Amino acid sequence: MYGLIGKNLSHSFSKEIHNAFGNLSYELFNVSDLKDFLDKKQLKGFNITIPYKTEIINHLDSLDEIAQITNSVNTAILDGNVYRGYNTDYYGFIGLLNFYKLDMYNKKILILGNGSVSNTIVLAVKRQKAKKIVRLCRTIKTDFDDLFSNYEKYSSYDIIINTTPVGMYPHNDDDLLICLEKFMNLELVIDLIYNPLRTKLLIKAENLNIRSINGLYMLVMQAKKAHELFFNKQLPLNLVNEIFKKLYKNLLNIVFIGLPLSGKSKYAKLFESKLNKKLYDTDYEIENIINSTIFDFFKNHSESEFRMFETEIIRHVFKKQNYIISTGGGAIKNEKNMNLLKQNGIIIFLNKNPKEIATKNIQGRPLINNSNDVFRIANERMPLYEKASDISIAITKDTVYHINEIKEKIDEYINH
C-alpha cells in the first residue's frame, strides 16, 4: 500500500493524481503520532506533507542528495526494514519551470517564507544561476533571510515565489504578506499553493499585468518522481501533462459574466453536462434565499440590498471547485466579488451586442424597462466585463460554434 501522510488532508489531490498514474492502492493517512505510524511499517512507499517534512528525517535511515541539502523530505520508501527519504519537490519545481518555460538565470528572486519547502526552492534557483536570492520571513534563520516588514528593500527584484501557506484553502481571504505595487521590475509571481487555483497574491499580480503561476503542475511533477521511485519505472511526460490538464479542468470553475440576456444561463446549462460540473446560478440561489423572484424583490427593495444578497451567495460558492457558475448581469459591479470568483474560476465574458439585446421583448428584468435601459447598462458595465474577464467571446455565431470556441480557449488558458 502507498499513500500520503500528514494532517488535515481532506482536500489533498494526491490520491487522484497517483490513481491516475495507475497506483490504485494510494490513500490518504491523517497521522497524529509520526513515530507510532512509522513503527507499524504499513506503507511500502508514501509522500509526506505538513507538518512532517522535516520531523520525519529523524526516523529515516538514509536520505538522497537533495533531501540532505534541503533538510526536507516529502517521499519515503520502506526498503526491507529501513526507511529511505527523498525530496521530489525539487524535481516538481524544476518541472514547473520547464513546463512554463521560465528562466531564473541572472534574476533577482524574492522567496516568501523560510520553511522546509523554501530550502528546496533556494537550491533549485541557485542551480539555475539566479543573480540574487532573499527569503522574507518572521524569524531569521540564515544570512539571506530578512523580515517581511523590510520587503520594500527588494522592490527592484524580478521574481517573487510564495512558499508560505498564506492564502491557502480554507483561509483564501488572508491578507497579503507584501504589497506588489511596490515592485517596479516584477515580471513573474509563482505561488506554490494550488488550492485555490489563484490565490489573492496571484490575482493581485494579474491585475498589475504580471505573469502569475500556481503550484499545481509542481504537485503533479513531484508525484511523478515519487511514483517512479515507488515502482522503479519511468512515466512518460506526455501522459503526466495530460493528467495535469485533466485535473486542472476538473478543479476549475467556469464563471459566465455578461449583460442580461447575453446567454449566461443557456451556456451554463449546456456546459454543466458537457464538462460534468455542478451548476450554480447566483440569481436562482438569491431567489431561494429571498423567497421571491428578483423582479418582485426590486418592487420594495433597493439595488444595494440586492447586492448584499449577491455577495452572500458568491461568498458561499467561491471556495468550491468543479462548478459552472452563472452570475447576474450586475455582479460585475463589485470588484471584490469578481476577485473571489477568480480564485477557483476562469471568467468568461459572453460579449453580445447590446443592439441585438435591445431588440428582444424584455420582461421580468428589474433594471431594464426599455431599449434605452439596455444601452445605459451596457455603457456602464461593458468596460468592467472586459477588465474582469479571462476570456471574451463575441456572441455572433451559432451556439455549437461558441461551445467549441470556449472549450479551446479554456485549454489555452490552462497552458498559458
C-alpha positions in Angstrom: 0.0 0.0 0.0 1.1 3.6 -0.7 -0.2 7.0 0.4 0.2 10.5 1.7 0.8 11.2 5.4 0.3 14.5 7.2 -2.5 16.4 8.9 -5.7 17.9 7.5 -5.6 16.0 4.2 -9.3 16.1 3.3 -8.6 18.5 0.4 -5.4 16.9 -1.0 -5.3 16.0 -4.7 -2.6 13.4 -4.2 -4.9 10.4 -4.3 -6.4 11.5 -7.6 -3.0 12.1 -9.2 -1.5 8.7 -8.1 -4.6 6.8 -9.0 -4.4 8.4 -12.5 -0.8 7.2 -12.7 -2.1 3.7 -12.2 -1.4 3.4 -8.4 -4.9 2.4 -7.2 -3.6 1.4 -3.7 -2.7 5.0 -2.9 -4.6 6.5 0.1 -4.6 9.5 2.5 -3.5 9.0 6.1 -4.1 11.7 8.7 -1.3 11.0 11.2 -1.2 12.4 14.7 1.8 10.4 16.0 4.5 10.1 13.4 6.8 7.6 15.2 3.9 5.3 16.0 2.8 5.3 12.4 6.2 4.6 11.0 6.8 1.8 13.5 3.8 -0.1 12.1 5.6 -0.2 8.6 2.2 -0.5 6.9 3.2 1.5 3.8 5.7 0.5 1.2 6.1 4.0 -0.1 4.5 7.3 0.9 4.6 11.1 0.5 4.9 13.4 3.4 3.3 16.8 3.8 2.8 19.4 6.5 3.8 19.2 9.3 6.3 16.3 8.9 8.6 17.2 6.1 11.5 17.9 8.4 10.5 15.9 11.5 10.5 12.7 9.6 14.2 12.9 8.9 14.9 11.8 12.5 13.1 8.5 11.7 14.8 7.7 8.3 17.9 5.5 7.7 19.1 7.4 4.6 18.5 10.5 2.5 19.1 11.3 -1.1 21.3 14.2 -2.0 18.5 16.8 -2.4 17.0 15.9 0.9 20.4 16.2 2.7 21.0 19.6 1.2 17.5 21.0 1.8 16.7 19.2 5.1 13.3 18.4 3.6 11.8 15.1 2.8 8.4 14.6 1.0 8.8 11.0 -0.2 9.9 7.8 1.7 10.3 4.2 0.7 10.4 1.2 3.0 13.3 -0.9 1.7 13.3 -4.2 3.6 13.3 -3.0 7.1 14.7 0.5 6.6 13.2 3.8 5.5 14.9 5.9 2.7 13.9 9.5 2.3 13.8 11.6 -0.9 12.9 15.2 -1.9 10.8 15.1 -5.0 9.6 18.6 -4.5 12.8 19.7 -6.2 12.0 17.8 -9.4 8.5 19.1 -9.2 9.7 22.7 -9.2 12.2 22.1 -12.0 9.4 20.5 -13.9 7.2 23.6 -13.4 10.0 25.9 -14.7 10.4 23.7 -17.8 6.6 23.4 -18.5 6.1 27.2 -18.4 9.4 28.0 -20.0 10.6 30.1 -17.0 14.2 31.3 -16.8 15.7 32.0 -13.4 19.2 32.9 -14.9 20.6 36.2 -13.6 17.2 37.0 -11.9 16.8 38.6 -8.5 14.4 36.4 -6.7 12.4 37.1 -3.5 11.1 34.0 -1.7 8.2 34.4 0.8 8.8 32.0 3.7 11.8 30.2 5.1 10.3 26.8 5.9 11.4 23.4 4.5 9.9 23.9 1.1 11.7 27.2 0.7 15.0 25.4 1.1 14.1 23.3 -1.9 13.3 26.4 -4.0 16.5 28.1 -2.9 18.5 25.1 -4.1 16.6 25.0 -7.4 17.1 28.7 -8.3 20.7 28.6 -7.2 21.4 25.8 -9.6 19.5 27.8 -12.3 22.1 30.6 -11.6 19.8 33.2 -10.1 21.6 36.5 -9.5 20.3 37.2 -6.0 18.1 35.3 -3.6 16.4 36.7 -0.5 13.9 35.0 1.8 11.3 37.0 3.7 10.2 35.5 6.9 9.0 36.1 10.5 12.1 34.5 12.1 15.5 34.9 10.6 17.5 31.6 10.2 20.2 32.4 7.6 22.2 35.3 6.3 20.0 35.6 3.3 16.8 35.9 5.3 15.1 39.2 6.1 11.8 40.2 7.8 8.6 40.7 5.9 8.4 44.2 7.3 11.6 45.0 5.2 10.2 43.9 1.9 10.4 47.3 0.2 14.2 47.0 0.3 13.8 44.5 -2.5 11.4 46.5 -4.8 13.8 46.0 -7.7 13.5 42.2 -7.7 12.3 40.4 -10.8 10.5 37.3 -9.4 8.5 36.5 -6.3 7.9 32.9 -5.2 5.5 32.2 -2.3 6.3 29.1 -0.2 4.1 30.0 2.8 0.5 28.7 3.4 -0.9 32.3 3.4 -3.9 32.3 1.2 -4.3 28.6 1.1 -7.8 26.9 1.5 -9.7 27.4 3.7 -8.0 30.7 4.5 -8.4 32.1 1.0 -9.0 35.6 2.1 -5.9 36.1 4.3 -4.2 39.5 4.0 -1.2 39.6 1.6 2.2 39.5 3.2 3.6 42.2 0.9 2.3 45.0 -1.4 3.0 44.0 -5.0 2.6 47.6 -6.2 5.9 48.4 -4.6 7.8 46.2 -7.0 8.8 48.2 -10.1 10.6 45.4 -12.1 8.4 42.5 -11.1 7.8 40.1 -14.1 6.7 36.9 -12.5 4.9 35.7 -9.4 4.8 32.0 -8.5 2.6 30.8 -5.7 3.2 27.1 -4.7 -0.4 27.0 -3.4 -2.8 25.1 -5.7 -6.0 25.4 -3.7 -7.3 27.9 -4.6 -6.1 27.8 -8.1 -5.5 31.5 -8.0 -4.6 33.0 -4.6 -5.1 36.6 -3.7 -1.4 37.1 -4.4 -1.8 35.7 -8.0 -4.9 37.7 -8.7 -3.2 40.9 -7.5 -0.3 40.1 -9.8 -2.6 39.6 -12.8 -4.4 42.9 -12.0 -0.9 44.5 -12.3 -0.3 42.7 -15.6 2.4 40.5 -14.0 2.6 36.9 -15.1 1.3 34.5 -12.4 1.6 30.7 -12.0 0.2 28.4 -9.3 1.8 25.2 -7.8 -0.5 22.6 -9.4 2.0 21.5 -12.0 4.7 21.2 -9.4 2.4 19.0 -7.4 1.8 16.7 -10.3 5.5 16.6 -11.3 6.7 15.8 -7.7 4.1 13.0 -7.7 5.5 11.7 -11.0 9.0 11.4 -9.4 7.6 9.8 -6.3 5.7 7.2 -8.4 8.9 6.4 -10.3 10.7 5.9 -7.0 7.9 3.6 -5.7 7.9 1.4 -8.8 11.3 1.9 -10.4 9.6 2.8 -13.7 9.5 6.0 -15.7 6.3 7.7 -16.5 6.1 9.4 -20.0 5.9 13.2 -19.7 3.1 13.5 -22.2 0.9 11.2 -20.0 1.8 13.3 -17.0 0.9 16.5 -18.8 -2.4 15.1 -19.9 -3.2 14.1 -16.3 -2.3 17.7 -15.1 -4.6 19.3 -17.7 -7.4 16.9 -16.8 -7.0 17.6 -13.1 -6.9 21.4 -13.7 -10.1 21.2 -15.8 -11.8 19.1 -13.1 -11.0 21.6 -10.4 -11.7 24.8 -12.4 -14.9 26.7 -12.1 -16.4 28.1 -15.3 -17.8 31.6 -14.5 -20.0 33.3 -17.0 -20.5 37.1 -17.0 -22.2 39.4 -19.3 -25.2 41.7 -19.9 -28.7 40.4 -19.1 -30.0 38.2 -22.0 -26.4 37.6 -23.2 -26.8 33.8 -22.8 -25.2 33.1 -19.4 -27.8 30.7 -18.1 -28.0 29.0 -21.5 -24.3 28.3 -21.8 -24.1 27.4 -18.1 -26.7 24.7 -18.5 -25.0 23.4 -21.7 -21.6 23.2 -20.1 -23.0 21.6 -16.9 -23.5 18.3 -18.8 -20.6 18.6 -21.3 -18.0 19.2 -18.6 -19.7 17.2 -15.8 -19.7 20.1 -13.4 -22.3 21.2 -10.9 -24.4 24.2 -11.9 -24.7 27.2 -9.6 -26.9 30.1 -10.8 -26.4 33.1 -8.5 -29.8 34.7 -9.4 -31.6 31.4 -8.7 -29.8 31.0 -5.4 -30.7 34.5 -4.4 -34.4 33.8 -5.2 -34.2 30.8 -2.9 -33.0 33.0 0.0 -35.4 35.9 -0.5 -38.3 33.5 -1.3 -39.3 35.7 -4.2 -38.5 36.5 -7.8 -35.8 39.1 -8.2 -38.2 41.2 -10.2 -40.7 41.3 -7.3 -37.9 41.9 -4.8 -37.0 45.1 -6.6 -40.5 46.5 -6.2 -39.9 47.0 -2.5 -36.1 46.9 -2.1 -33.1 48.8 -3.4 -30.4 47.5 -5.7 -27.9 47.9 -2.8 -30.0 45.5 -0.7 -30.0 43.0 -3.6 -26.2 43.3 -4.0 -25.8 42.3 -0.3 -27.6 39.0 -1.0 -25.5 38.6 -4.2 -22.3 39.0 -2.1 -23.5 36.4 0.4 -24.2 33.9 -2.4 -20.8 34.5 -4.0 -19.0 34.1 -0.7 -20.8 30.7 -0.3 -19.5 29.3 -3.6 -16.1 30.9 -4.4 -14.1 28.3 -2.4 -15.8 25.4 -4.1 -14.4 23.7 -7.2 -15.7 22.0 -10.3 -18.7 24.3 -10.7 -20.4 26.1 -13.6 -21.4 29.5 -12.2 -23.8 31.8 -14.0 -23.8 35.3 -12.5 -26.3 38.1 -12.6 -25.5 40.8 -15.1 -24.7 43.3 -12.3 -22.4 41.1 -10.3 -19.5 42.7 -12.2 -20.1 46.0 -10.3 -18.5 44.5 -7.1 -14.7 44.1 -7.9 -14.1 42.1 -4.7 -16.8 39.6 -5.6 -15.2 39.1 -9.0 -11.8 38.6 -7.5 -13.3 35.9 -5.2 -14.8 34.1 -8.2 -11.4 34.3 -9.9 -9.8 32.2 -7.1 -11.1 28.9 -8.5 -12.7 30.2 -11.7 -12.0 31.2 -15.2 -14.1 34.3 -16.0 -15.8 34.1 -19.4 -17.4 37.2 -20.8 -20.3 36.5 -23.2 -20.0 39.6 -25.2 -23.3 40.0 -27.0 -24.0 43.2 -28.9 -26.3 45.5 -26.8 -28.2 46.4 -30.1 -29.2 42.8 -30.5 -30.3 42.5 -26.9 -32.3 45.8 -27.2 -34.5 44.2 -30.0 -35.8 41.5 -27.7 -39.1 41.5 -25.9 -37.7 42.2 -22.4 -39.8 41.2 -19.5 -39.2 40.5 -15.8 -35.9 42.4 -15.7 -35.9 44.8 -12.7 -33.4 47.3 -14.1 -34.5 47.1 -17.8 -37.8 48.6 -18.9 -36.9 49.5 -22.4 -34.1 49.6 -25.0 -32.6 52.8 -23.6 -32.0 50.9 -20.3 -30.1 48.2 -22.2 -27.7 50.8 -23.7 -27.4 52.6 -20.3 -26.4 49.5 -18.5 -24.1 48.4 -21.4 -22.2 51.8 -21.2 -21.7 51.3 -17.5 -20.8 47.6 -17.5 -19.0 46.7 -20.7 -15.6 48.1 -19.6 -16.0 46.2 -16.3 -16.7 42.9 -18.1 -13.7 43.3 -20.4 -11.4 44.1 -17.4 -12.6 41.2 -15.3 -12.7 38.5 -18.0 -10.0 35.9 -18.7 -11.8 35.0 -21.9 -14.0 37.2 -24.1 -16.4 35.5 -26.5 -18.1 37.7 -29.1 -21.6 36.1 -29.5 -22.0 36.4 -33.2 -22.4 32.8 -34.4 -24.4 29.7 -33.6 -24.3 28.0 -30.2 -22.3 24.9 -31.3 -19.5 27.2 -32.7 -19.2 29.1 -29.4 -19.2 25.9 -27.3 -16.2 24.7 -29.2 -14.6 28.2 -29.1 -15.0 28.3 -25.3 -13.5 24.8 -24.9 -10.5 25.7 -27.0 -9.9 28.9 -25.1 -10.1 27.1 -21.7 -7.4 24.7 -23.0 -5.2 27.7 -24.0 -5.7 29.3 -20.6 -4.6 26.1 -18.7 -1.5 26.0 -20.9 -0.7 29.7 -20.6 
